[in-house]
């Protein structure tokens, strides 16, 4: 978003200007809506479960039978499972790309091929999903699917084009349309576009549908396009059912889990992770049973919705995983399952419980079942944890080789342990991983993993105690039954063999009771050590908090000092501004003083001039009074005293008197000429 101003040209309409608060609110609302939509519907929209189910319901019966023969029937009949994004993200953050397992406080855990076949119904036996990878799939796509490929080197096709070729042009729900009506409309559209008889058109429909199922659900990518690398394996439709698509699903899921934890969601078939966690980690409480006894087991669960924020849910899941008691982890949840109704389980049983390489085209990942031997009901031995051979290689991925293909054809290596306890494994696990297995907000202070190791050893000892208690109870029951059969001590002397058997049973029961007592003592010692370690941890945590409290106090003092410094800096800035203002005022005062001096000088000059005028006026007054006494004409005396200025004033007064006097009259003083013996010039002309 860019912010700025624009200049309106003449004739332009002024834009609508929103206030800053309204703009921010509108932007925040849109961003929040986008995030909520992305987090709640990201995985569901990318799976396209409803579209695939609608197309499957619209297929003719002979196409459904062909899919059943390929082994996709149970998988395609699964009902949609709402995504638990928080659970998937929490599990992804605990994935170890070197061991290809999850790291929990109680040890390694990982979904196995048995989980895949029981939860999804896909077969895990048969040929490995591998083959030649082409640089361009344009020819098989145009020939088998009848679709146009835009990028020749691309291995993706647009989902909308693929589903439109199957009759479903738009998968959006129309206004006022319910879910049932929406599914019925899409099914009718797909049924109308499908070929009703076997032939080339029917094969093309099946190729398109299988590409959508495999590329959009089994081997799903993060984007909307559908991968069609499986086309070379689908060309011979009679051989499609011979591939281990369930093993490819698990390999693709492992490869997706090895990506960055900042990416929300995974690219594989995420419902497998959800249901796997529902069975093995029931203490999380993320799933709710809806239909018991349904197969595949994915149909038995539904997601228990949580209205809290995604980050809050992930944190709570991590906190729960960090504190789950070891005995609450369900390692063998499928004991007692009725396998008679699941033929796909019987076919995949030879691949269960084995170390094996999983194939998904050019991606090959290991399934380290030897790290999770407890899923077989065995005690875990201390083994060397695998690490990456090549540093440059992407974690979680290796490439296809002849050895891995031979390993798959030999069905891997069977995991058989003769260990009677898990103590060595727990010690090695704690030493190798330490406290990094804790991801919650309340991580314990256990850098060496000692407390987790003690908890694991205690749990193993409790298991041994329970097993030995069952043996002791069985021996005691056998001994009581043997004593009842021989009829007491008198009959024992008559039958030496029974007496020997009775003695052996009594000796075995005594040895078992002694071992049980030792285990109980060992359990008590471990509980005491665990309590002491926990107390020590609390004390260390408290001691660690003391420096932190002192540090916080020091930081608070420094913050207060910083606030004081800021106040002083503000005060100094204010003083500096006041000093600048004072200097400016001083300069103005100096200018005013200069001006005042000039004004004083000017006023002194005016005052001296006024004093001169006053003296002149005084002289004029005295001259007038002297003239009046001596008979000198006032005009001549004034002219004489005042100079040109007085003369001009006298002339002006003379002119005014003449203008006021009437014509022919004489005004003013008359000058008497002195008597002269001769008449003045011009007197004769006056008559």
C-alpha positions in Angstrom: 0.0 0.0 0.0 1.4 3.4 -1.0 0.4 6.6 0.8 0.8 10.0 -0.8 -0.9 13.1 -2.3 -1.9 13.8 -5.8 -2.5 17.1 -7.6 -5.9 17.5 -9.1 -6.0 18.8 -12.7 -8.6 21.2 -13.8 -11.9 19.4 -14.3 -11.0 16.4 -12.2 -13.4 15.2 -9.5 -11.9 15.4 -6.0 -11.3 12.0 -4.5 -13.1 10.6 -1.5 -10.8 11.2 1.5 -11.1 8.8 4.5 -9.7 9.8 7.8 -6.6 7.9 9.0 -8.6 6.0 11.7 -11.2 4.8 9.2 -8.5 3.7 6.7 -6.5 1.8 9.4 -9.7 0.1 10.6 -10.7 -0.9 7.1 -7.3 -2.2 6.4 -7.1 -4.1 9.7 -10.5 -5.6 9.1 -9.6 -6.9 5.7 -6.3 -8.2 7.0 -8.0 -10.0 9.9 -10.6 -11.5 7.6 -7.9 -12.7 5.2 -5.9 -14.3 8.0 -8.9 -16.0 9.6 -10.0 -17.3 6.2 -6.5 -18.5 5.4 -6.0 -20.3 8.6 -9.5 -21.9 8.7 -9.9 -22.9 5.1 -6.4 -23.3 3.7 -6.1 -27.0 4.0 -9.7 -27.8 3.2 -9.8 -25.8 0.0 -6.6 -27.3 -1.2 -7.8 -30.9 -0.6 -11.0 -30.5 -2.6 -12.6 -33.4 -0.8 -16.2 -32.5 -1.7 -15.4 -32.2 -5.4 -13.6 -35.6 -5.5 -16.5 -37.3 -3.6 -19.1 -35.7 -5.9 -17.2 -36.9 -9.0 -16.8 -40.4 -7.5 -20.5 -40.6 -6.8 -21.2 -39.6 -10.4 -19.0 -42.4 -11.9 -20.8 -45.3 -13.7 -20.8 -48.6 -11.9 -18.1 -50.2 -14.1 -15.7 -47.4 -13.2 -16.4 -47.8 -9.5 -15.6 -51.5 -9.8 -12.3 -50.7 -11.6 -11.4 -48.3 -8.8 -12.3 -51.0 -6.2 -10.0 -53.4 -8.0 -7.1 -50.9 -7.9 -7.5 -50.5 -4.1 -8.9 -47.0 -4.0 -12.4 -47.8 -2.9 -12.0 -47.5 0.9 -10.0 -44.3 0.5 -12.6 -42.7 -1.8 -15.5 -43.5 0.5 -13.9 -41.6 3.4 -15.9 -38.7 4.8 -14.3 -35.2 5.0 -12.3 -34.4 8.1 -12.1 -30.8 9.1 -8.4 -29.7 9.4 -6.9 -29.2 12.8 -4.3 -26.6 11.7 -3.0 -26.0 15.2 -2.3 -29.6 15.9 -0.6 -30.1 12.5 1.6 -27.0 13.1 2.5 -28.1 16.6 3.6 -31.5 15.3 5.5 -30.0 12.5 7.5 -27.9 14.9 8.6 -31.1 16.7 9.7 -32.9 13.5 13.4 -33.9 13.4 14.5 -33.9 9.7 17.6 -36.0 10.5 15.8 -38.9 12.2 12.5 -38.4 10.3 10.6 -38.7 13.5 8.8 -36.5 16.1 10.8 -35.5 19.2 8.7 -35.8 22.4 9.8 -35.8 26.1 9.2 -39.6 26.1 11.2 -40.4 23.0 10.8 -40.7 19.2 7.4 -41.2 17.6 6.4 -41.5 14.0 3.4 -42.6 11.9 4.2 -46.0 10.4 2.9 -48.0 7.4 0.4 -49.7 9.8 -1.0 -46.3 10.7 -1.4 -45.5 7.0 -3.2 -48.6 6.0 -5.5 -48.6 9.0 -6.4 -44.9 8.9 -6.7 -44.4 5.1 -7.3 -47.8 3.6 -4.6 -47.3 1.0 -2.4 -50.3 0.3 1.2 -50.2 1.4 2.3 -53.4 -0.3 3.4 -53.8 -3.9 5.7 -52.0 -6.2 7.4 -48.8 -5.2 5.9 -45.6 -6.6 8.9 -44.6 -8.6 10.0 -44.4 -12.2 11.4 -42.0 -14.8 11.0 -38.3 -14.2 10.5 -36.4 -17.4 11.6 -32.9 -18.2 8.3 -32.3 -20.1 5.0 -33.9 -19.5 3.3 -32.2 -22.4 2.9 -35.3 -24.6 1.3 -37.6 -21.9 -0.9 -34.9 -20.6 -2.3 -34.1 -24.1 -2.6 -37.7 -25.0 -4.1 -39.2 -21.8 -5.9 -36.2 -20.3 -6.7 -34.2 -23.4 -5.6 -31.0 -21.7 -3.4 -28.2 -22.8 0.0 -27.6 -21.0 1.1 -24.0 -20.8 4.6 -24.6 -19.5 6.4 -27.4 -21.3 8.8 -28.0 -18.3 6.0 -27.9 -15.7 4.7 -30.9 -13.9 1.5 -29.2 -12.8 -1.9 -28.7 -14.4 -4.6 -26.3 -13.3 -7.2 -27.9 -10.9 -10.1 -26.0 -12.4 -9.3 -27.2 -15.9 -9.0 -30.8 -14.7 -12.2 -30.9 -12.7 -14.0 -29.0 -15.6 -13.0 -31.9 -17.9 -14.9 -34.2 -15.5 -18.0 -32.1 -15.6 -17.6 -29.9 -12.5 -17.1 -26.5 -13.9 -17.7 -24.6 -10.7 -17.3 -26.0 -7.2 -18.7 -23.0 -5.4 -22.0 -23.1 -3.6 -24.7 -21.0 -5.1 -26.8 -18.5 -3.2 -29.4 -20.3 -1.0 -28.0 -23.7 -1.8 -27.5 -26.2 1.0 -24.7 -28.7 1.3 -26.8 -31.7 0.2 -28.1 -29.7 -2.8 -24.6 -28.6 -3.7 -23.2 -32.1 -3.7 -26.2 -33.4 -5.7 -25.7 -30.7 -8.3 -22.0 -31.4 -8.7 -22.7 -35.2 -8.9 -25.4 -34.7 -11.6 -22.9 -32.5 -13.6 -20.2 -35.1 -13.3 -22.6 -37.9 -14.2 -23.7 -36.1 -17.3 -20.1 -35.6 -18.5 -18.9 -39.2 -17.9 -18.9 -41.9 -20.6 -21.5 -44.5 -19.7 -19.8 -47.4 -21.5 -16.3 -48.8 -21.5 -13.9 -47.6 -24.2 -11.4 -44.9 -24.9 -13.6 -42.1 -23.5 -14.1 -44.0 -20.3 -10.3 -44.6 -20.0 -9.7 -40.9 -20.4 -12.3 -40.1 -17.7 -10.5 -42.6 -15.3 -7.1 -41.1 -16.1 -8.4 -37.6 -15.3 -10.1 -38.7 -12.1 -7.0 -40.7 -10.8 -4.8 -37.7 -11.6 -7.1 -35.5 -9.5 -7.2 -38.0 -6.6 -3.5 -38.7 -6.5 -2.3 -35.1 -7.3 -4.8 -33.3 -5.1 -5.2 -35.6 -2.1 -2.6 -38.4 -1.8 0.4 -36.4 -3.1 -1.0 -32.9 -2.5 1.0 -29.8 -3.2 0.7 -26.5 -1.4 -0.6 -24.6 -4.4 -3.9 -24.9 -6.3 -2.4 -26.8 -9.3 -2.4 -30.6 -9.4 0.8 -32.6 -10.0 0.7 -35.1 -12.8 4.0 -36.9 -12.4 2.0 -40.0 -11.8 0.7 -40.2 -15.4 3.4 -42.6 -16.6 2.3 -45.0 -13.9 -1.3 -44.6 -14.8 -1.0 -45.3 -18.5 -1.5 -49.0 -18.0 -4.7 -49.0 -16.0 -4.5 -52.7 -15.3 -1.2 -52.2 -13.3 -2.3 -49.1 -11.2 -3.4 -51.3 -8.3 0.0 -52.9 -8.0 1.7 -49.8 -6.6 2.1 -49.0 -2.9 0.2 -45.6 -3.0 0.0 -45.6 0.8 3.8 -45.8 1.2 4.1 -43.0 -1.3 1.6 -40.9 0.8 3.8 -41.4 3.9 7.0 -40.6 2.0 5.5 -37.4 0.6 4.2 -36.4 4.1 7.7 -36.9 5.6 9.2 -34.8 2.9 6.7 -32.0 3.5 7.3 -32.1 7.3 11.0 -31.4 6.6 10.3 -27.9 5.3 10.5 -24.7 7.3 8.3 -24.6 10.5 7.2 -21.0 9.5 5.0 -22.5 6.8 1.5 -23.2 8.2 0.2 -26.6 7.1 1.8 -29.4 5.2 1.7 -30.5 1.6 0.8 -34.1 2.2 -2.4 -35.9 3.4 -2.7 -34.1 6.7 -5.7 -36.1 8.1 -3.3 -38.9 8.6 -1.4 -36.9 11.2 -4.6 -35.8 12.9 -6.0 -39.3 13.4 -2.6 -40.7 14.3 -2.4 -38.1 17.1 -6.0 -38.9 18.2 -5.1 -42.5 18.7 -1.5 -42.3 20.1 -2.0 -39.0 22.1 -5.5 -39.1 23.5 -4.6 -36.7 26.3 -4.6 -33.8 23.8 -8.3 -34.0 23.5 -8.3 -32.7 19.9 -10.5 -35.4 18.4 -14.0 -36.7 19.2 -15.2 -40.2 18.3 -18.2 -40.2 16.1 -18.6 -43.7 14.7 -17.0 -46.5 16.5 -16.1 -49.6 14.6 -16.0 -47.9 11.2 -13.2 -48.7 8.8 -10.9 -47.2 7.7 -10.3 -45.6 11.0 -10.4 -42.1 9.6 -14.2 -42.3 9.7 -14.3 -42.8 13.4 -13.2 -39.3 14.3 -14.1 -35.7 13.9 -12.2 -32.5 14.9 -13.2 -30.8 18.1 -13.3 -27.2 17.1 -11.4 -24.6 19.1 -12.3 -20.9 18.8 -9.0 -19.6 20.3 -6.3 -18.1 18.1 -4.0 -20.3 16.2 -0.8 -19.3 18.1 -2.6 -19.7 21.4 -3.8 -23.2 20.4 -0.3 -24.2 19.3 1.2 -23.0 22.6 -1.3 -24.9 24.6 -0.7 -28.1 22.6 3.1 -27.7 23.2 2.4 -27.2 27.0 0.3 -30.4 27.1 2.9 -32.4 25.2 5.6 -31.3 27.6 3.6 -32.4 30.6 1.9 -35.6 29.4 2.7 -38.5 31.7 4.6 -41.3 30.0 1.9 -43.8 30.8 -0.7 -41.7 29.0 1.0 -42.3 25.6 -0.8 -45.0 23.7 1.9 -46.9 21.8 -0.2 -49.9 20.6 -3.7 -48.5 20.0 -4.7 -51.1 17.4 -4.5 -54.1 19.7 -7.9 -55.9 19.5 -8.9 -54.5 16.1 -11.0 -56.8 14.0 -8.8 -57.2 10.9 -11.3 -59.6 9.2 -13.2 -56.5 7.8 -10.0 -54.9 6.6 -8.3 -57.1 3.9 -6.0 -54.2 3.0 -4.5 -54.6 6.5 -3.7 -58.3 6.0 -2.0 -57.6 2.7 0.2 -54.9 4.2 1.1 -56.8 7.4 4.5 -58.1 6.0 5.6 -54.5 5.8 4.7 -53.6 9.4 7.4 -53.1 12.1 10.3 -52.9 9.7 13.1 -50.4 8.9 12.4 -49.6 5.3 13.0 -46.9 2.6 9.8 -45.2 1.3 9.5 -44.1 -2.3 7.6 -41.3 -3.9 9.0 -40.8 -7.4 12.4 -39.2 -7.1 12.0 -38.6 -3.3 13.2 -41.4 -1.0 13.0 -41.1 2.8 13.7 -43.7 5.5 11.2 -45.0 8.0 13.2 -45.7 11.2 11.0 -48.1 13.0 13.9 -49.1 15.2 13.6 -45.8 17.0 9.9 -46.4 17.8 10.1 -50.1 18.7 7.6 -49.5 21.5 4.8 -49.3 18.8 5.5 -53.1 18.5 5.1 -53.6 22.3 8.9 -54.0 22.7 11.3 -52.3 25.0 13.5 -49.7 23.3 17.2 -50.3 23.0 19.8 -47.6 22.9 20.7 -47.2 19.2 22.8 -44.7 17.3 20.6 -41.9 16.1 20.9 -41.2 12.4 22.3 -38.0 11.1 22.6 -36.5 7.6 25.5 -37.8 5.5 25.7 -34.7 3.3 25.5 -31.2 4.8 24.4 -29.7 1.5 21.4 -32.0 1.2 18.0 -30.8 2.0 16.8 -32.2 5.4 14.3 -34.9 5.0 15.1 -35.8 1.4 17.4 -38.2 -0.4 17.3 -39.4 -4.0 16.4 -42.7 -5.6 19.1 -45.4 -5.8 19.4 -49.1 -6.5 20.0 -49.9 -2.9 16.8 -48.3 -1.8 14.8 -50.1 -4.4 16.3 -53.4 -3.4 15.5 -52.6 0.2 11.8 -52.0 -0.7 11.7 -55.3 -2.6 13.2 -57.2 0.3 10.6 -55.4 2.6 13.2 -53.7 4.6 14.7 -55.1 7.9 12.7 -56.5 10.7 13.0 -54.8 14.1 13.4 -57.4 16.8 14.8 -56.4 20.3 15.5 -58.5 23.3 15.8 -55.7 25.7 14.0 -55.9 29.1 14.1 -52.2 29.9 14.3 -48.8 28.3 16.8 -47.1 30.7 19.8 -47.0 28.2 17.6 -45.6 25.5 16.2 -42.8 27.8 19.7 -41.9 28.9 21.0 -41.7 25.3 17.9 -39.8 24.2 18.3 -37.2 27.1 22.0 -36.9 26.4 21.5 -36.3 22.7 18.5 -34.0 22.7 18.4 -32.5 26.2 15.8 -29.8 26.8 15.1 -29.2 23.1 12.2 -31.6 23.2 10.3 -29.1 25.3 8.5 -26.5 23.1 5.9 -25.0 25.4 5.8 -21.7 27.2 6.9 -23.2 30.5 10.1 -25.0 29.5 11.8 -26.7 32.4 15.3 -25.9 33.4 16.8 -29.3 32.3 19.6 -28.6 29.8 21.0 -32.1 30.0 17.6 -33.8 30.0 18.2 -35.4 33.4 14.7 -35.0 34.6 13.2 -36.4 31.4 15.6 -39.3 31.6 14.6 -40.1 35.2 10.9 -39.9 34.2 11.5 -42.3 31.3 13.5 -44.7 33.5 10.8 -44.6 36.2 8.2 -45.3 33.5 10.2 -48.2 32.2 10.6 -49.6 35.8 6.9 -49.3 36.4 6.2 -51.2 33.2 8.7 -53.9 34.3 7.0 -54.0 37.7 3.6 -54.4 36.2 4.8 -57.2 33.8 6.6 -59.0 36.7 3.5 -58.6 38.9 1.5 -60.3 36.2 4.1 -63.1 36.1 4.0 -63.5 39.9 0.2 -63.6 39.9 0.3 -66.3 37.1 2.9 -68.4 39.0 1.0 -68.1 42.2 -2.2 -69.2 40.5 -0.4 -72.1 38.9 1.1 -73.1 42.2 -2.3 -73.0 43.9 -3.8 -75.1 41.1 -0.9 -77.6 41.4 -1.3 -77.9 45.1 -5.1 -78.5 44.7 -4.4 -81.1 42.1 -1.9 -83.1 44.2 -4.2 -83.0 47.2 -1.8 -81.6 49.8 1.6 -82.7 51.3 0.6 -86.4 51.8 -0.2 -86.9 48.2 3.0 -85.2 47.2 5.1 -87.9 48.9 3.2 -90.6 46.8 3.9 -88.7 43.5 7.5 -87.4 43.4 7.1 -85.8 39.9 4.3 -83.6 41.1 6.2 -82.7 44.2 9.2 -81.6 42.0 6.8 -79.6 39.8 5.3 -78.0 42.9 8.8 -77.1 44.2 9.8 -75.6 40.9 6.7 -73.5 40.8 7.3 -72.4 44.3 10.9 -71.5 43.6 10.0 -69.6 40.5 7.3 -67.7 42.3 9.8 -66.9 45.1 12.4 -65.6 42.6 9.7 -63.6 40.8 8.6 -62.1 44.2 12.2 -61.2 45.0 12.6 -59.5 41.6 9.4 -57.7 42.1 10.5 -56.5 45.5 13.8 -55.3 44.0 11.9 -53.5 41.3 9.7 -51.8 43.9 12.8 -50.7 45.7 14.2 -49.4 42.5 10.9 -47.6 41.7 11.0 -46.0 45.1 14.6 -44.9 44.6 13.7 -43.4 41.2 10.8 -41.6 42.6 12.9 -40.1 45.4 15.6 -39.1 42.8 13.0 -37.6 40.6 11.5 -35.7 43.5 14.9 -34.5 44.5 15.7 -33.5 40.9 12.4 -31.7 40.6 13.0 -29.8 43.9 16.5 -28.9 42.7 15.1 -27.7 39.5 12.6 -25.5 41.3 15.5 -24.1 43.5 17.7 -23.5 40.5 14.8 -21.8 38.8 14.2 -19.6 41.9 17.9 -18.8 42.1 17.9 -18.0 38.4 15.0 -15.7 39.0 16.8 -13.7 41.7 19.5 -12.3 39.4 16.7 -11.7 36.9 14.8 -9.8 39.5 17.9 -7.8 40.4 18.5 -7.3 36.7 14.9 -6.1 36.3 15.4 -3.7 39.2 18.6 -2.4 37.6 16.9 -2.0 34.3 14.1 -0.1 36.1 16.6 2.2 37.7 18.3 2.7 34.4 15.0 3.4 32.8 14.1 5.9 35.5 17.6 7.5 35.0 17.0 7.6 31.3 13.6 9.3 32.0 15.4 11.9 34.2 18.0 12.4 31.5 15.3 12.9 29.0 13.6 15.5 31.3 17.0 17.2 31.8 17.7 17.2 28.1 14.2 18.7 27.5 14.9 21.3 30.2 18.3 22.1 28.6 16.7 22.4 25.2 14.2 24.8 26.7 17.0 26.8 28.4 18.9 26.9 25.1 15.8 28.2 23.4 15.3 30.8 26.1 19.0 31.8 25.8 18.5 32.2 22.0 15.4 34.3 22.7 17.3 36.4 25.3 20.1 37.0 22.8 17.5 38.0 20.2 15.9 40.4 22.7 19.3 41.8 23.6 20.0 42.5 19.9 16.6 44.1 19.5 17.3 46.2 22.7 20.6 47.4 21.3 18.9 48.4 18.0 16.3 50.2 20.1 19.0 52.0 22.1 20.7 53.1 18.8 17.4 54.4 17.5 16.8 56.1 20.8 20.2 57.8 20.7 19.5 59.0 17.2 16.0 60.3 18.3 17.6 62.0 21.2 20.2 63.7 19.0 17.4 64.8 16.6 15.3 66.1 19.5 18.4 68.0 20.9 18.8 69.6 17.5 15.1 70.5 17.4 15.3 71.8 21.0 18.3 74.0 20.1 16.5 75.3 17.0 13.5 76.1 19.2 15.6 77.9 21.7 17.1 80.0 18.8 13.6 80.7 17.5 12.5 81.7 21.0 15.5 84.1 21.3 14.7 85.5 17.9 11.1 86.0 18.9 12.2 87.7 22.1 14.4 90.0 20.0 11.5 90.7 17.7 9.4 91.6 20.6 11.9 93.9 22.1 12.6 95.5 18.7 8.9 96.2 18.2 8.6 97.8 21.5 11.7 99.9 20.8 10.4 100.9 17.4 7.2 102.0 18.8 9.1 104.3 21.2 11.5 105.6 18.6 9.1 106.0 15.7 10.9 103.5 13.4 8.6 101.7 11.0 7.5 98.4 12.3 7.8 96.9 8.9 11.4 98.1 8.4 12.4 96.9 11.9 10.7 93.5 11.3 12.4 93.1 8.0 15.7 94.0 9.5 15.4 91.6 12.4 13.9 88.5 10.9 15.6 88.6 7.5 14.0 87.0 4.5 11.5 85.0 6.5 10.2 88.0 8.3 10.1 90.0 5.1 8.1 87.4 3.4 5.6 87.3 6.3 5.3 91.0 6.2 4.7 91.1 2.5 2.0 88.4 2.9 0.3 90.5 5.6 0.5 93.6 3.4 -1.2 91.7 0.6 -4.0 90.5 2.8 -4.6 94.1 4.1 -4.8 95.4 0.6 -7.3 92.7 -0.4 -9.5 93.5 2.6 -9.4 97.3 1.9 -12.1 98.8 -0.4 -11.1 100.2 -3.7 -10.0 103.9 -3.7 -9.4 104.0 0.0 -6.1 104.1 1.6 -5.2 102.0 4.5 -2.3 101.4 6.6 0.1 104.0 7.9 1.0 106.9 5.8 4.5 107.8 5.4 5.1 111.5 5.8 7.8 112.7 3.5 10.1 115.3 4.9 9.6 118.8 3.6 11.8 119.5 0.6 12.2 122.7 -1.4 11.7 120.7 -4.5 8.6 118.7 -5.2 9.1 115.0 -5.7 9.4 113.4 -9.1 6.2 112.4 -10.6 3.9 114.6 -8.5 2.9 116.5 -11.6 1.6 113.3 -13.2 -0.5 112.3 -10.3 -3.1 115.0 -11.1 
